[in-house]
Amino acid sequence: MEDVLTLGGKVLKNRLFVGTGKFADHKQMGEALEASNSEVVTVALRRVDMEEQEEDILHDIPKEMTLMPNTSGARNADEAVRIARLAKACGMGNWIKIEVISDHKYLLPDNEETTRATEILANEGFVVLPYMSPDLMAAKRMRDAGAAAIMPLGAPIGSNKGIRMKEMIQIMIDEMDLPIVVDAGIGKPSEAAEAMEMGADAVLVNTAIATASDPVQMARAFDYAVRAGRIGYLSGLGPVSATANASSPLTGFLG
C-alpha cells in the first residue's frame, strides 16, 4: 500500500514541507521549491503583494503546491487570527500555520496564545497547524482545540542547530494521535532523515535550503533525506546494543 500522509483533506505523497524566506530572489526560490518535490509550502502573508503580480512571491510558487500561510509577526492570538482571516480572504486557502511569538531574543512560540488561536480558527473551518515549543501537555491542548497537526520546533527558528529538542519531540511522536511535523532548526539533510527515523510524519525546512551555497541542490538533498528517513522508520530500525556484536562468527573458521 502506498505510504501517504493525509492532512486537511489532502493526500500528500511527499513529507517534506518547505518555506519561502531568505532566498536570494523569487526565481531561486521557485527553482528550489520545484527541486524539493514538496507539496506544501508556507509563506508569510506580509510577503504577498496582491497589486504587483510580477513582484508577488506567489507568482513563483509552483501552482500545484498547497499554500500554508503563516501568521509570522503575530504577538498574540488575536493578531494571529486576524492574519489568518486576511490570508483566506486573499484567496490563499484555509490552511494556516499558527506562529505566535512575543519573545524577540530566542523567537520561541507562545504555546498558550497559540492554543487560543488554534481553537478560534479551527472553529471557523481552518486547517490549523500550530508551531509550538515541544511540550506534550500543550500539544494535547492544541489537539483538543482542533489542530490538524502539531509542529514542534527542533531548535530555535533559523538557527540550523539540528534537533536539540529530540527527547521532547520523541515523547510527542510516541504519545500523540495527530501528525507531528518537526519544524525549525533542522540544518542538514541528515537531521531531516533523523526526524523521520524517529517517526515524525513530516518536516518543514526553510533556512537550511535557502542559505545553502546551492539552494536548488540542497532542496533535492532534503527530498532524498526525508524519503530515506521515512523508509528507514517503516523498515524497523535494528536494536541498539551496549556491547559489540560480531556480524560473522569469530570461532571455528580455522578449526
C-alpha positions in Angstrom: 0.0 0.0 0.0 1.3 3.5 -0.9 2.7 5.4 2.0 0.9 8.8 2.1 0.1 11.5 4.7 -3.5 12.6 4.8 -3.8 16.1 6.2 -6.6 18.6 6.0 -8.4 16.6 3.4 -5.4 16.3 1.2 -3.4 13.2 0.4 0.4 14.0 0.4 3.0 11.7 -1.1 5.9 13.9 -0.1 6.6 14.5 3.6 8.9 17.5 3.1 7.3 20.8 3.7 9.2 23.9 2.7 9.4 27.7 3.3 9.9 30.7 1.2 12.1 33.1 3.2 15.8 34.0 2.9 16.2 33.1 -0.7 18.3 35.4 -2.9 15.3 36.2 -5.1 12.0 34.8 -6.1 13.4 32.9 -9.1 15.8 31.0 -7.0 13.1 30.2 -4.5 10.8 28.9 -7.3 13.6 26.6 -8.6 14.3 25.3 -5.2 10.7 24.6 -4.5 10.5 22.6 -7.8 13.6 20.6 -6.9 12.3 19.7 -3.5 9.3 17.9 -4.9 7.4 19.2 -1.9 3.6 19.6 -2.0 3.2 22.1 0.9 4.8 25.5 1.2 4.5 28.1 3.9 4.5 31.8 3.2 4.2 34.9 5.4 1.2 37.0 4.4 3.2 40.2 4.7 5.4 38.9 1.8 2.4 38.7 -0.6 1.8 41.6 -3.0 -1.6 41.4 -4.5 -1.2 44.6 -6.5 2.1 43.8 -8.3 1.8 40.3 -9.5 5.3 40.2 -11.0 6.7 41.1 -7.6 4.3 38.8 -5.7 6.0 35.9 -4.1 3.1 33.7 -5.1 3.9 34.2 -8.8 7.0 31.9 -8.4 5.5 29.2 -6.3 4.5 26.1 -8.3 0.8 26.1 -8.8 0.3 22.5 -7.7 1.7 23.2 -4.2 -0.7 23.6 -1.3 -0.3 27.0 0.3 0.1 27.2 4.0 0.1 30.8 5.0 1.7 31.5 8.4 1.0 34.2 10.9 4.6 35.4 11.2 4.6 38.7 13.1 1.7 37.9 15.4 2.4 38.6 19.0 -0.8 37.2 20.4 -3.8 35.1 19.4 -5.9 38.0 18.3 -3.2 39.1 15.8 -2.7 35.6 14.5 -6.5 35.2 13.9 -6.6 38.5 12.1 -3.7 37.4 9.8 -5.3 34.0 9.1 -8.6 35.6 8.1 -6.8 38.1 5.8 -4.9 35.2 4.1 -8.1 33.3 3.5 -9.8 36.5 2.2 -6.9 36.9 -0.2 -7.6 33.5 -1.8 -4.8 31.6 -0.1 -7.0 28.8 1.1 -7.9 27.5 4.5 -4.6 26.0 5.7 -2.8 28.1 8.3 0.4 27.7 10.3 0.0 29.5 13.6 3.0 31.4 14.7 2.6 33.5 17.9 5.9 34.9 19.1 6.4 37.6 21.6 9.9 36.6 22.6 12.2 38.8 20.4 15.5 37.2 21.6 15.0 33.5 21.0 11.8 33.7 19.0 10.2 31.0 21.0 6.5 30.4 20.3 3.9 31.2 23.0 2.1 27.9 23.5 -0.8 29.4 25.4 -1.7 32.1 22.9 -1.1 29.6 20.1 -3.7 27.2 21.6 -6.2 30.1 21.8 -5.7 31.0 18.2 -6.0 27.3 17.2 -9.4 27.0 18.8 -10.8 30.1 17.2 -9.6 29.3 13.7 -10.4 25.6 13.9 -14.0 26.5 14.8 -14.0 28.7 11.7 -13.1 25.8 9.4 -9.4 26.4 9.0 -6.9 23.5 8.8 -4.7 24.6 11.7 -1.1 23.6 12.1 0.3 25.3 15.3 4.1 25.9 15.6 5.0 25.3 19.2 7.7 24.7 21.8 7.8 20.9 22.4 5.5 20.1 25.3 3.3 17.0 25.5 0.5 18.6 27.5 0.5 21.8 25.4 0.3 19.6 22.3 -2.7 17.7 23.7 -4.4 21.0 24.4 -3.8 22.1 20.9 -5.2 18.8 19.6 -8.3 19.3 21.8 -8.6 22.8 20.4 -8.9 21.4 16.8 -5.3 21.3 15.5 -4.9 19.2 12.3 -1.2 18.5 13.1 1.4 19.7 15.6 4.6 21.5 14.6 7.2 21.4 17.4 10.5 23.2 16.9 13.7 21.2 16.7 15.8 24.2 17.7 15.3 28.0 17.7 14.0 29.1 14.3 16.6 29.9 11.7 19.4 28.5 13.8 20.3 25.4 11.7 21.3 23.8 15.1 19.5 20.5 14.4 17.1 18.6 16.6 18.1 19.9 20.0 14.7 19.0 21.5 14.9 15.4 20.4 13.7 13.7 23.6 10.7 16.0 24.0 9.7 15.5 20.3 10.1 11.8 20.6 7.6 11.8 23.5 5.1 13.7 21.4 5.6 11.3 18.5 5.0 8.3 20.8 2.0 9.7 22.7 0.1 11.9 20.2 -2.6 10.7 17.9 -2.0 13.6 15.5 0.6 14.1 12.8 3.9 15.5 14.1 5.7 17.9 11.7 9.2 18.8 13.0 9.7 22.5 12.2 12.6 25.0 12.8 16.2 24.3 13.5 16.8 21.4 11.0 20.1 22.4 9.3 21.2 19.3 7.4 19.6 16.6 5.3 20.9 14.1 7.8 18.9 15.8 10.5 15.7 15.7 8.4 16.3 11.9 8.0 16.8 11.6 11.7 13.5 13.2 12.4 11.8 10.9 10.0 13.6 7.9 11.5 12.2 8.9 14.9 8.7 8.6 13.5 7.8 12.2 12.6 5.1 12.4 10.0 6.9 15.2 8.1 9.4 18.0 8.5 9.4 21.7 7.5 12.7 23.1 6.2 13.4 26.7 5.1 16.7 28.3 6.3 18.9 25.2 5.6 17.8 25.2 2.0 17.6 29.0 1.4 21.0 29.8 2.9 22.9 26.9 1.3 25.6 27.7 -1.3 23.4 25.9 -3.8 19.7 26.1 -2.6 18.4 24.1 -5.6 20.7 21.1 -5.0 20.1 21.4 -1.2 16.4 21.1 -1.8 17.0 17.9 -3.7 19.2 16.6 -0.9 16.4 17.2 1.6 13.9 15.5 -0.6 16.1 12.4 -0.7 16.8 12.5 3.0 13.2 12.7 4.1 12.3 9.8 1.8 15.3 7.8 3.1 14.4 8.5 6.8 10.8 7.5 6.2 11.7 4.3 4.6 14.2 3.6 7.4 11.4 4.1 10.0 9.0 1.9 8.2 11.6 -0.8 7.8 12.1 -1.0 11.5 15.4 0.2 12.9 17.7 -2.5 14.4 18.2 -2.7 18.1 21.0 -0.7 19.8 23.4 -2.8 21.8 25.6 -1.7 24.8 28.3 -4.1 23.7 29.9 -5.2 20.5 28.2 -8.0 18.5 30.1 -9.5 15.6 28.2 -9.8 12.3 30.1 -13.0 11.5 31.2 -16.0 13.7 34.5 -15.3 15.4 35.3 -19.0 16.1 35.5 -22.2 14.1 36.9 -20.9 10.8 40.5 -22.1 11.4 39.4 -25.3 13.3 
